[in-house]
Amino acid sequence: MEKGKTGAKREGDSMSPLKKKPMVTMPKEDIDDAIASAVKMALQEQQNALNLLIQAAVKDAISSILIPQLNELKMQMTNAETTLGMLAQDVDSSQKNIQNNTTKIDSLQAALRASKHQVTALHLEVNDLKKKLTQMEDHGRMSNLRLVGLKEGEEGSNAIAFLATHLPKWIPSLKGRHICIERAHRVYSPKQEQNTRPRTLIFRLLDYGDRQAILKGARLQQIKHENQDLLFFPDYSQETTSKRKAFTPLYKKMASAGLQPFLRYPAQLKITYRGRSLEFGSPHEAEDFLRDLQVPSIATVHAATPELDPATEAMDDTPQKTTS
């Protein structure tokens, strides 16, 4: 009886709806989806954790490295702005200075142009005055003559008496003519000890006609004294003498070529060529003419012609007879 009750009880328990476990079966696809979803969720959690770590690392790097550098860069930019501001002020100041200097330069250029005009005018005026002074000096020397070639000391202590005695002997056309000589002296030469040539003797005549007569007579013949050739020249100012002296090589060259040149006052070389009278105002013009004639070089003629006194190496207005 008891056994029967127990069996009935178990049977009753097994039939109880509360104790019954239902048998659930899932499709394989759902199981795979559930697994994939779980894996995906786990990966997502890991990704989130990794993102948090990366964000923390980046934030730390920005705080410790980038922000200080940015602050330093900001400071540098601030300093640069300050410097640029100062430079801008300097540029403005420089521009003002340049403008001021430009104005001053314009004023100076205008003044310089005016000064150039003044200098040109003064230069012309000085040249004109110099020319007049030279003419006045030449006029004051009109009655002077230079005697070249007379041996040193030959005139003795009285040069005037010596000339008065010997001029008629040297130039026969002067015989019977009373020649009055005001003064006579040798040209001063500080280098006379090194110079073997005698110094020039300058003498002044009272009558200009006597001066012309002496020059005219000296051109007609060769004059000698104690076997020394004597030459007579007019006495000019240094300015005129320098200009005339520049023609000396050409004068000798033309004389050697038989052109019979002579110098006109103040410094013009004149020749007569094939019936025509030619004048040359500069040595360059005369040299061009001689080059066309194919006359020997100046150096050759100059070497073959005796030297004249450098202080008096100038010819009168008409040719003077010389020897070579």
Number of C-alpha atoms within 10 A of each C-alpha: 5 7 8 8 10 11 11 12 12 11 11 10 13 12 11 10 9 8 9 10 7 7 5 5 6 7 7 9 9 10 11 11 11 12 12 12 12 12 12 12 12 12 12 12 12 12 12 12 12 12 12 12 12 12 12 12 12 12 13 12 12 14 12 11 11 13 12 12 13 12 11 12 12 12 12 12 12 12 12 12 12 12 12 12 12 12 12 12 12 12 12 12 12 12 12 12 12 13 12 12 12 12 12 12 14 12 12 13 12 12 12 14 12 12 13 12 12 12 14 12 12 12 12 12 12 13 12 12 12 13 14 12 14 18 17 13 16 22 14 13 16 18 21 23 24 22 19 23 20 20 17 14 11 12 17 10 9 12 20 18 13 14 18 14 12 12 15 17 15 20 20 13 16 16 12 8 10 10 20 14 20 13 14 20 16 17 13 10 11 8 8 11 8 7 10 9 16 17 22 25 21 20 21 21 19 14 14 12 12 18 21 15 14 21 22 18 18 23 18 14 14 16 20 14 14 9 7 12 15 18 23 24 21 22 25 26 16 15 17 19 21 17 16 26 21 16 26 20 20 23 29 20 25 22 17 18 15 10 16 17 26 24 22 17 14 18 24 19 25 21 21 13 12 8 7 8 9 13 17 18 14 15 21 13 13 20 20 11 13 18 12 8 10 9 15 14 14 18 11 11 20 17 10 13 15 12 11 14 16 11 17 23 17 26 24 20 18 16 18 21 12 17 8 7
